[in-house]
Amino acid sequence: MATSTHTVTNQAPPLVGYDVYASDRALSEAVERHVAPELIGAVREELGELGRTAGSAQAQEWGALANEHPPKLRTHDRYGNRIDEVEFHPSWHRLLGHAVGAGLTDAWGRPAGHVRRAAGFLVWTQTEAGHGCPLSMTHAAVPALRTDPELAAEWEPRLTSHVYVKELLPAGHKPGALFGMGMTEKQGGSDVRANTTSAVPLAGGAGEYVLTGHKWFCSAPMSDGFLVLAQAPGGTSRAEGYGGGLTCFLVPRVLADGTRNVFRIQRLKDKLGNRSNASSEVEFDGTWARRVGEEGRGVRTIIEMVAATRLDCVVGSAAQMRQAVAQAVHHSAYRSAFGGLLIDKPLMRNVLADLALESEAATVLGLRLAAAYDADTEQERALLRLAVPAAKYWVTKRCTPMVAEALECLGGNGYVEESGMPRLLREAPLNSIWEGAGNVQALDVLRALQREPGALDAFLQEVGQARGADHRLDGAIKDLLTELADLDGIEGRARRLVERLALVHQGSLLVRFAPSEVADAFCASRLGGDWGAAFGTLPGGLPTEAIVERARAVV
């Protein structure tokens, strides 16, 4: 029953019906910076269409429904036949289909392909992050498959296709395909060399094997193919590809004759977040597979896939940060308290500006790394070797506390599921764990520093382009060099070192490309030492109003 007291006032309207891309000035400016003039018109149009769809009520509803109705495992059909299928809500397929159609699995060899894909990924996954998992793995599988030209010729056109077909069919019958991967096992986790899944070559089959074993985490088990790691027995001639040891394999979900490959999905994981996406435990028992690369070189074969998915962790976290900031600023622009709008209160403005700085720094760094993939020079490849794990460590680590603070800006409203903020918060820790948690990234940075001196040279040349523009950045680079000169106990200090690498990189990019108020505030807080442990502790005298206004999503 309606009552005379039930009048709704002082509530922010939904953030809906806006252009997610055009409203993100940090992102759109980065795209303009990294895309050639002759391409920028087409890229603007493509990302604008995606941004308007992402900000629509329909796409937001798809995201909510995909999370409210998580996937279900169907191990058998009604007659008792083993089928091992995963059933998704129609909204999942709508999200995934739109993403594939927008080219979010198509970057390799496409003009400005990595920048336009990273920007699109950042825009579109703000609707719902879970379906970004198969998009990321499909995109990242391409460089691994290119180690075998025959496999690449067969699969790459399907993986980069803009056509989505959800049904499980032989790959030859599908104009587009998705890929998953299975590396982690119960006993090993990130230590994939401890894997026990075995691979036995088939007599007379060139590069054909059968696999037996398990995968503790197999992402996106509804995919058409999977890259997995297994132990090969070795043979007589390395020249023939029989070196033995951990090896990469392609496991198709459906065989060429239409029969299902042996791919026993034991259960789906019950996860903290990422609930729309299926993560599974899988058993192989005589499962047919094709070798990718040489025996015993599985890690080397799959490492570029890992690097590409790590960059997607950075971009995906940047997407969550951006959506969190957009929601917090939007709410504060409409909500009144203590005699005025929240956005006009100095302390709230400090919080919002601090969040906006974190978001912009993550976005600018992610797009810069995507541009390095597009450039594909020796210098840029060396930069990526160091900068990707450092960025993956830091940006994904910052995501969870940043989203939590943005949720708090909405008060109790932010703690309610209908706001969408709890879903963002549950999602936030994932990218820090996926493709190697913090310690794995930090140790990978140490390996790059110790084994690949060109990586550090490329990094120093990169940040050196901003030398002299800000004394706090100059001081941070000097302190970093001092720390790098002292290698005693470096592993115990690795996290601190990697944090400084990422912050210096972000600071150098903002000093070069961001408005002066953004660069000054970032350097004063993150590099100058005048910053507290919580968000909202920017030093006094900074133009927080201008920083917040820059971050506002205009409907």
C-alpha positions as CSV (number, residue, x, y, z in Angstrom):
1,M,0.0,0.0,0.0
2,A,1.2,3.5,-0.8
3,T,1.5,5.8,2.2
4,S,1.7,9.5,2.5
5,T,5.2,9.2,4.0
6,H,6.7,7.3,1.1
7,T,8.1,10.1,-1.0
8,V,11.5,9.3,-2.6
9,T,13.8,12.3,-2.6
10,N,17.6,13.0,-2.6
11,Q,18.4,9.9,-4.5
12,A,20.8,9.9,-7.5
13,P,19.3,8.7,-10.8
14,P,20.8,5.7,-12.4
15,L,24.0,6.2,-14.4
16,V,22.5,5.1,-17.7
17,G,22.1,6.3,-21.2
18,Y,25.6,7.7,-21.6
19,D,28.7,7.1,-23.8
20,V,31.2,5.1,-21.7
21,Y,34.0,5.8,-24.1
22,A,33.5,9.5,-24.8
23,S,32.9,10.2,-21.1
24,D,36.2,8.7,-20.2
25,R,38.6,11.5,-21.1
26,A,41.7,9.7,-20.0
27,L,40.9,6.8,-22.3
28,S,39.7,8.8,-25.3
29,E,42.8,11.0,-25.1
30,A,45.1,7.9,-24.9
31,V,43.5,6.5,-28.0
32,E,43.9,9.7,-29.9
33,R,47.6,9.7,-28.8
34,H,48.4,6.1,-29.9
35,V,46.3,5.7,-33.1
36,A,47.6,7.1,-36.4
37,P,45.7,10.1,-37.8
38,E,44.6,8.2,-40.9
39,L,42.8,5.6,-38.6
40,I,41.5,7.7,-35.8
41,G,38.2,8.6,-37.5
42,A,37.2,5.0,-37.9
43,V,38.4,4.1,-34.4
44,R,36.5,6.9,-32.8
45,E,33.3,5.7,-34.6
46,E,33.9,2.1,-33.6
47,L,34.6,2.9,-29.9
48,G,31.8,5.4,-29.7
49,E,29.2,2.8,-30.9
50,L,30.6,0.4,-28.3
51,G,30.6,3.1,-25.6
52,R,27.0,4.1,-26.2
53,T,25.9,0.5,-26.1
54,A,27.8,-0.2,-23.0
55,G,26.1,2.8,-21.3
56,S,22.6,1.7,-22.3
57,A,20.0,0.3,-20.0
58,Q,19.8,-2.8,-22.1
59,A,23.5,-3.7,-21.8
60,Q,23.5,-2.9,-18.1
61,E,20.5,-5.3,-17.7
62,W,22.4,-8.0,-19.6
63,G,25.3,-7.6,-17.1
64,A,23.0,-7.9,-14.1
65,L,21.1,-10.9,-15.4
66,A,24.3,-12.7,-16.3
67,N,25.4,-12.5,-12.7
68,E,22.0,-13.2,-11.2
69,H,21.8,-16.5,-13.3
70,P,25.3,-18.1,-13.1
71,P,26.2,-21.0,-15.4
72,K,25.0,-24.5,-14.7
73,L,26.9,-27.7,-15.4
74,R,25.1,-30.5,-17.4
75,T,27.2,-33.6,-17.1
76,H,24.7,-35.9,-18.7
77,D,21.7,-35.7,-21.0
78,R,18.3,-37.2,-20.2
79,Y,19.3,-40.6,-21.5
80,G,22.5,-40.8,-19.4
81,N,25.0,-39.9,-22.1
82,R,27.9,-37.9,-20.9
83,I,27.8,-34.5,-22.5
84,D,29.8,-32.2,-20.2
85,E,28.0,-29.0,-21.3
86,V,27.8,-25.6,-19.5
87,E,24.5,-23.8,-19.8
88,F,24.5,-20.0,-19.7
89,H,21.8,-17.4,-19.4
90,P,20.9,-15.7,-22.7
91,S,22.3,-12.4,-21.4
92,W,25.8,-14.0,-21.2
93,H,25.6,-14.9,-24.9
94,R,24.3,-11.4,-25.8
95,L,27.3,-9.8,-24.0
96,L,29.8,-12.2,-25.5
97,G,28.3,-12.0,-29.0
98,H,28.4,-8.2,-29.0
99,A,32.0,-8.3,-27.7
100,V,33.1,-10.7,-30.4
101,G,31.3,-8.6,-33.1
102,A,33.1,-5.5,-31.9
103,G,36.5,-7.2,-32.5
104,L,37.5,-7.8,-28.9
105,T,39.3,-11.0,-29.9
106,D,40.9,-9.4,-33.0
107,A,44.2,-7.5,-32.5
108,W,47.2,-9.3,-33.9
109,G,48.2,-7.8,-37.3
110,R,45.2,-5.4,-37.4
111,P,46.2,-1.7,-37.7
112,A,46.4,-0.2,-34.2
113,G,44.8,-3.5,-33.3
114,H,46.0,-3.7,-29.7
115,V,45.1,-0.2,-28.8
116,R,41.7,-0.3,-30.2
117,R,41.1,-3.7,-28.7
118,A,42.4,-2.7,-25.2
119,A,40.2,0.5,-25.3
120,G,37.2,-1.6,-26.4
121,F,37.9,-4.2,-23.7
122,L,38.1,-1.4,-21.1
123,V,34.8,0.1,-22.3
124,W,32.7,-3.1,-22.8
125,T,33.7,-5.0,-19.7
126,Q,32.3,-2.2,-17.6
127,T,29.0,-3.8,-18.4
128,E,30.0,-7.1,-16.9
129,A,33.5,-8.4,-16.3
130,G,33.0,-12.2,-16.3
131,H,32.7,-12.6,-20.1
132,G,36.0,-10.9,-20.5
133,C,37.7,-14.2,-19.5
134,P,37.1,-16.1,-22.8
135,L,37.6,-12.9,-24.8
136,S,41.0,-12.5,-23.2
137,M,42.1,-16.1,-23.7
138,T,40.9,-16.2,-27.3
139,H,42.9,-13.1,-28.1
140,A,46.0,-14.2,-26.2
141,A,46.1,-17.7,-27.8
142,V,47.1,-16.4,-31.2
143,P,50.9,-15.8,-30.5
144,A,51.2,-19.3,-28.9
145,L,49.6,-20.9,-31.9
146,R,51.9,-19.1,-34.3
147,T,54.7,-21.3,-33.1
148,D,53.1,-23.9,-35.3
149,P,52.3,-22.3,-38.7
150,E,49.9,-25.1,-39.6
151,L,47.9,-24.8,-36.5
152,A,47.9,-21.0,-36.8
153,A,46.6,-21.2,-40.3
154,E,43.8,-23.4,-39.2
155,W,42.7,-21.6,-36.0
156,E,43.7,-18.0,-36.2
157,P,41.0,-16.9,-38.6
158,R,38.4,-18.4,-36.3
159,L,39.9,-16.8,-33.2
160,T,40.0,-13.3,-34.7
161,S,36.6,-13.7,-36.3
162,H,33.9,-11.2,-35.5
163,V,31.2,-13.9,-35.6
164,Y,30.0,-15.6,-32.4
165,V,28.5,-19.1,-32.5
166,K,27.6,-20.5,-29.1
167,E,26.9,-24.2,-30.2
168,L,29.5,-26.9,-29.7
169,L,30.4,-28.0,-33.2
170,P,33.6,-29.2,-35.0
171,A,35.8,-26.1,-35.5
172,G,35.7,-26.6,-39.2
173,H,31.9,-25.9,-39.1
174,K,32.2,-22.7,-37.2
175,P,33.1,-19.2,-38.7
176,G,34.3,-18.1,-35.2
177,A,35.7,-19.9,-32.2
178,L,36.7,-19.2,-28.6
179,F,39.6,-20.5,-26.6
180,G,40.2,-21.4,-23.0
181,M,43.3,-22.7,-21.2
182,G,44.2,-25.2,-18.5
183,M,47.5,-24.9,-16.8
184,T,46.9,-25.1,-13.0
185,E,46.8,-28.4,-11.2
186,K,46.0,-29.3,-7.6
187,Q,49.5,-30.0,-6.5
188,G,51.3,-27.1,-8.3
189,G,49.3,-24.0,-8.6
190,S,51.5,-21.4,-10.2
191,D,54.4,-23.9,-10.2
192,V,53.3,-25.4,-13.5
193,R,56.5,-27.5,-13.8
194,A,55.0,-29.6,-11.0
195,N,52.2,-30.6,-13.4
196,T,51.5,-34.4,-13.6
197,T,49.1,-34.5,-16.6
198,S,50.8,-36.9,-19.1
199,A,50.9,-36.8,-22.8
200,V,51.6,-39.9,-24.9
201,P,52.3,-39.6,-28.6
202,L,50.1,-41.6,-31.0
203,A,51.9,-43.9,-33.4
204,G,51.9,-42.5,-36.8
205,G,50.2,-39.3,-35.8
206,A,52.4,-36.2,-36.6
207,G,52.2,-34.2,-33.4
208,E,49.1,-36.1,-32.1
209,Y,48.9,-37.2,-28.5
210,V,46.5,-38.5,-25.9
211,L,46.4,-36.7,-22.5
212,T,45.6,-38.2,-19.1
213,G,45.3,-36.1,-15.9
214,H,43.5,-33.2,-14.3
215,K,43.3,-29.4,-14.3
216,W,42.3,-27.7,-11.1
217,F,41.3,-24.5,-12.9
218,C,40.2,-24.7,-16.5
219,S,38.7,-21.4,-17.6
220,A,35.7,-21.0,-19.9
221,P,35.1,-24.8,-20.4
222,M,32.4,-24.1,-23.0
223,S,35.1,-22.9,-25.4
224,D,35.9,-24.6,-28.7
225,G,39.6,-25.3,-27.9
226,F,42.1,-25.1,-25.1
227,L,45.8,-24.6,-24.6
228,V,47.0,-26.9,-21.9
229,L,50.3,-28.0,-20.4
230,A,51.2,-31.7,-19.9
231,Q,54.4,-33.8,-19.5
232,A,55.6,-35.5,-22.6
233,P,57.8,-38.6,-22.3
234,G,60.6,-37.6,-24.7
235,G,62.1,-39.6,-27.5
236,T,65.2,-40.0,-29.5
237,S,65.5,-36.8,-31.4
238,R,64.9,-33.2,-30.3
239,A,65.1,-32.2,-34.0
240,E,61.8,-34.2,-34.4
241,G,60.3,-32.3,-31.5
242,Y,60.6,-35.1,-28.9
243,G,62.6,-33.5,-26.2
244,G,60.3,-34.6,-23.3
245,G,59.1,-32.6,-20.4
246,L,56.4,-29.9,-20.0
247,T,54.8,-29.3,-23.4
248,C,52.0,-27.2,-24.7
249,F,49.0,-28.9,-26.4
250,L,45.8,-27.8,-28.2
251,V,42.8,-29.7,-27.0
252,P,39.7,-29.3,-29.3
253,R,36.4,-29.6,-27.6
254,V,34.8,-31.4,-30.6
255,L,36.7,-33.6,-32.9
256,A,36.7,-33.3,-36.7
257,D,34.2,-36.2,-37.1
258,G,31.7,-34.5,-34.8
259,T,32.3,-36.6,-31.7
260,R,33.0,-35.0,-28.4
261,N,36.6,-35.1,-27.2
262,V,37.1,-36.6,-23.7
263,F,36.7,-33.5,-21.6
264,R,35.2,-34.4,-18.2
265,I,34.0,-31.4,-16.4
266,Q,33.9,-32.5,-12.8
267,R,32.4,-29.4,-11.3
268,L,32.2,-25.6,-11.6
269,K,34.0,-23.5,-9.1
270,D,31.9,-21.5,-6.6
271,K,33.8,-18.2,-6.7
272,L,33.8,-15.0,-4.7
273,G,33.1,-13.0,-7.9
274,N,33.3,-13.5,-11.7
275,R,30.1,-15.4,-11.1
276,S,28.7,-15.2,-14.7
277,N,31.8,-17.0,-16.0
278,A,32.4,-20.7,-15.7
279,S,35.6,-21.9,-14.1
280,S,35.9,-25.6,-13.8
281,E,37.8,-28.7,-12.8
282,V,38.5,-31.0,-15.8
283,E,39.7,-34.6,-16.2
284,F,41.5,-35.9,-19.3
285,D,41.4,-39.6,-20.0
286,G,42.7,-40.5,-23.4
287,T,41.9,-37.0,-24.6
288,W,43.1,-36.2,-28.1
289,A,45.5,-33.3,-28.5
290,R,47.9,-31.6,-30.9
291,R,51.3,-30.6,-29.8
292,V,52.0,-26.8,-30.0
293,G,55.7,-26.1,-30.3
294,E,58.5,-28.4,-29.3
295,E,58.3,-31.0,-26.5
296,G,59.8,-29.8,-23.3
297,R,59.3,-26.1,-24.3
298,G,55.7,-25.7,-23.1
299,V,56.4,-22.7,-20.9
300,R,58.3,-20.9,-23.6
301,T,55.5,-21.7,-26.1
302,I,52.7,-20.4,-23.9
303,I,54.5,-17.5,-22.3
304,E,53.3,-14.9,-24.9
305,M,49.8,-16.0,-24.2
306,V,50.4,-15.4,-20.5
307,A,51.9,-12.0,-21.1
308,A,48.9,-10.9,-23.2
309,T,46.4,-12.1,-20.6
310,R,48.4,-10.3,-17.9
311,L,48.0,-7.1,-19.9
312,D,44.3,-7.8,-20.0
313,C,44.4,-8.1,-16.2
314,V,45.7,-4.5,-16.2
315,V,43.1,-3.3,-18.6
316,G,40.3,-5.2,-16.9
317,S,41.2,-3.7,-13.5
318,A,41.3,-0.3,-15.1
319,A,37.8,-0.9,-16.4
320,Q,36.6,-1.7,-12.9
321,M,38.3,1.3,-11.5
322,R,36.8,3.6,-14.1
323,Q,33.3,2.2,-13.5
324,A,33.7,2.6,-9.8
325,V,34.9,6.3,-10.1
326,A,32.1,7.1,-12.6
327,Q,29.5,5.7,-10.1
328,A,31.0,7.5,-7.1
329,V,31.2,10.9,-8.9
330,H,27.8,10.5,-10.4
331,H,26.2,9.7,-7.0
332,S,28.1,12.6,-5.3
333,A,26.9,15.1,-8.0
334,Y,23.2,14.4,-7.1
335,R,23.3,13.4,-3.4
336,S,22.9,16.2,-0.8
337,A,24.1,16.0,2.8
338,F,24.9,18.6,5.5
339,G,23.5,21.5,3.5
340,G,24.9,20.9,0.0
341,L,25.9,18.4,-2.7
342,L,28.5,15.8,-1.7
343,I,30.6,16.7,-4.7
344,D,31.0,20.2,-3.4
345,K,32.3,19.1,0.1
346,P,36.1,19.6,0.3
347,L,36.7,16.2,2.0
348,M,34.5,14.2,-0.4
349,R,36.1,16.0,-3.3
350,N,39.5,15.0,-2.0
351,V,38.4,11.4,-2.0
352,L,36.9,11.5,-5.5
353,A,40.0,13.2,-6.9
354,D,42.2,10.6,-5.3
355,L,40.1,7.8,-6.9
356,A,40.2,9.6,-10.2
357,L,44.0,9.8,-10.2
358,E,44.2,6.1,-9.5
359,S,41.8,5.3,-12.4
360,E,43.5,7.6,-14.9
361,A,47.0,6.3,-14.1
362,A,45.8,2.7,-14.6
363,T,44.1,3.6,-17.9
364,V,47.1,5.6,-19.3
365,L,49.5,2.8,-18.4
366,G,47.3,0.0,-19.9
367,L,46.9,1.8,-23.2
368,R,50.6,2.6,-23.4
369,L,51.5,-1.1,-23.1
370,A,48.9,-1.9,-25.7
371,A,50.6,0.6,-28.0
372,A,53.9,-1.1,-27.4
373,Y,52.4,-4.4,-28.7
374,D,51.3,-2.5,-31.8
375,A,54.8,-1.0,-32.4
376,D,56.4,-4.4,-32.0
377,T,60.0,-3.1,-32.2
378,E,62.9,-4.6,-30.3
379,Q,62.8,-1.7,-27.9
380,E,59.1,-2.0,-27.2
381,R,59.3,-5.7,-26.7
382,A,62.0,-5.2,-24.1
383,L,59.9,-2.6,-22.4
384,L,57.0,-5.0,-22.2
385,R,59.1,-7.7,-20.6
386,L,59.5,-5.6,-17.5
387,A,56.6,-3.2,-17.6
388,V,53.8,-5.8,-18.1
389,P,54.4,-7.8,-14.9
390,A,55.1,-4.6,-12.9
391,A,51.8,-3.1,-14.1
392,K,50.0,-6.3,-13.6
393,Y,51.3,-6.4,-10.0
394,W,50.4,-2.8,-9.1
395,V,47.3,-1.9,-11.0
396,T,45.5,-5.1,-10.0
397,K,46.6,-4.7,-6.4
398,R,45.2,-1.2,-6.3
399,C,41.8,-2.2,-7.7
400,T,40.2,-3.7,-4.6
401,P,40.9,-0.9,-2.1
402,M,40.0,1.6,-4.7
403,V,36.6,0.0,-5.6
404,A,35.9,-0.4,-1.8
405,E,36.4,3.3,-1.3
406,A,34.2,4.2,-4.3
407,L,31.5,2.0,-2.8
408,E,31.8,3.9,0.5
409,C,31.1,7.1,-1.4
410,L,27.6,5.8,-2.0
411,G,27.2,5.0,1.7
412,G,24.6,2.4,2.5
413,N,23.2,2.6,-1.0
414,G,26.6,1.3,-2.3
415,Y,26.4,-1.8,0.0
416,V,23.1,-2.8,-1.6
417,E,23.2,-5.2,-4.5
418,E,20.9,-3.1,-6.7
419,S,23.6,-0.4,-6.9
420,G,26.0,-2.7,-8.7
421,M,28.9,-1.8,-6.4
422,P,29.0,-5.1,-4.5
423,R,29.4,-6.9,-7.8
424,L,32.3,-4.6,-8.7
425,L,33.9,-5.2,-5.3
426,R,33.6,-9.0,-5.5
427,E,35.2,-8.9,-9.0
428,A,38.0,-6.6,-8.0
429,P,40.5,-9.2,-6.5
430,L,40.3,-11.5,-9.4
431,N,42.8,-9.9,-11.7
432,S,45.4,-9.8,-9.0
433,I,45.2,-13.6,-8.7
434,W,44.6,-14.7,-12.3
435,E,47.8,-15.4,-14.4
436,G,50.0,-15.3,-11.3
437,A,49.4,-13.6,-8.0
438,G,51.5,-10.7,-6.6
439,N,54.6,-12.7,-5.7
440,V,54.7,-14.4,-9.1
441,Q,54.7,-11.0,-10.8
442,A,57.3,-9.6,-8.5
443,L,59.6,-12.6,-9.1
444,D,59.0,-12.4,-12.8
445,V,60.2,-8.7,-12.7
446,L,63.4,-9.9,-10.8
447,R,64.0,-12.5,-13.5
448,A,63.7,-9.9,-16.2
449,L,66.1,-7.6,-14.4
450,Q,68.7,-10.3,-13.9
451,R,68.5,-12.1,-17.2
452,E,67.4,-9.4,-19.7
453,P,69.4,-6.2,-19.2
454,G,67.8,-4.7,-22.3
455,A,64.4,-4.6,-20.4
456,L,65.7,-2.2,-17.8
457,D,67.4,-0.1,-20.4
458,A,64.1,0.2,-22.3
459,F,62.3,1.0,-19.1
460,L,64.7,3.8,-18.2
461,Q,64.6,5.2,-21.6
462,E,60.8,5.2,-21.4
463,V,60.5,7.1,-18.1
464,G,63.5,9.2,-19.0
465,Q,61.4,11.0,-21.6
466,A,59.8,12.9,-18.7
467,R,63.1,13.9,-17.1
468,G,63.1,17.4,-15.8
469,A,59.4,17.9,-16.0
470,D,58.7,17.3,-12.3
471,H,61.2,17.2,-9.5
472,R,59.3,14.6,-7.5
473,L,59.4,12.2,-10.5
474,D,63.1,12.9,-11.0
475,G,63.7,12.1,-7.3
476,A,61.6,8.9,-7.6
477,I,63.7,7.7,-10.6
478,K,66.9,8.4,-8.7
479,D,65.7,6.5,-5.6
480,L,64.7,3.6,-7.9
481,L,68.2,3.4,-9.4
482,T,69.6,3.4,-5.9
483,E,67.4,0.5,-5.0
484,L,68.3,-1.4,-8.1
485,A,72.0,-1.0,-7.4
486,D,71.6,-2.9,-4.1
487,L,70.8,-6.5,-4.9
488,D,71.4,-7.9,-1.4
489,G,68.1,-9.5,-0.2
490,I,66.4,-8.2,-3.3
491,E,63.8,-11.0,-3.3
492,G,62.5,-9.9,0.1
493,R,62.2,-6.4,-1.2
494,A,60.7,-7.3,-4.6
495,R,57.2,-6.1,-3.9
496,R,58.4,-2.6,-2.9
497,L,60.7,-2.5,-6.0
498,V,57.9,-3.5,-8.4
499,E,55.6,-1.0,-6.8
500,R,58.1,1.8,-7.4
501,L,58.6,0.7,-11.0
502,A,54.9,0.9,-11.7
503,L,54.4,4.2,-10.0
504,V,57.4,5.8,-11.8
505,H,56.0,4.6,-15.1
506,Q,52.6,5.9,-14.4
507,G,54.0,9.2,-13.2
508,S,56.2,9.6,-16.3
509,L,53.2,9.1,-18.6
510,L,50.9,11.5,-16.7
511,V,53.6,14.2,-16.6
512,R,54.0,13.9,-20.4
513,F,50.4,13.5,-21.4
514,A,47.8,14.4,-18.7
515,P,46.6,17.9,-17.7
516,S,48.9,19.6,-15.3
517,E,46.5,19.3,-12.4
518,V,46.4,15.5,-12.8
519,A,50.1,15.1,-13.2
520,D,50.9,17.5,-10.3
521,A,48.5,15.7,-7.9
522,F,49.8,12.3,-8.8
523,C,53.4,13.2,-8.3
524,A,52.7,15.1,-5.1
525,S,50.8,12.1,-3.6
526,R,52.3,8.9,-5.1
527,L,55.9,10.1,-5.7
528,G,56.3,13.1,-3.3
529,G,55.6,11.2,-0.1
530,D,52.8,13.5,1.0
531,W,50.0,10.9,0.9
532,G,48.3,8.8,3.6
533,A,47.4,5.2,3.6
534,A,43.8,5.7,2.7
535,F,42.2,7.4,-0.3
536,G,41.2,11.0,0.3
537,T,44.5,12.1,1.7
538,L,45.8,14.3,-1.1
539,P,47.9,17.2,0.0
540,G,46.3,20.6,0.3
541,G,46.3,23.2,-2.4
542,L,45.6,20.8,-5.3
543,P,42.8,21.6,-7.8
544,T,40.6,18.7,-6.8
545,E,37.5,20.3,-8.3
546,A,39.1,20.2,-11.8
547,I,40.3,16.6,-11.3
548,V,36.8,15.4,-10.3
549,E,35.1,17.2,-13.1
550,R,37.4,15.5,-15.6
551,A,36.4,12.1,-14.3
552,R,32.7,12.7,-14.4
553,A,30.6,10.6,-16.7
554,V,28.1,13.0,-18.4
555,V,24.7,11.6,-19.2
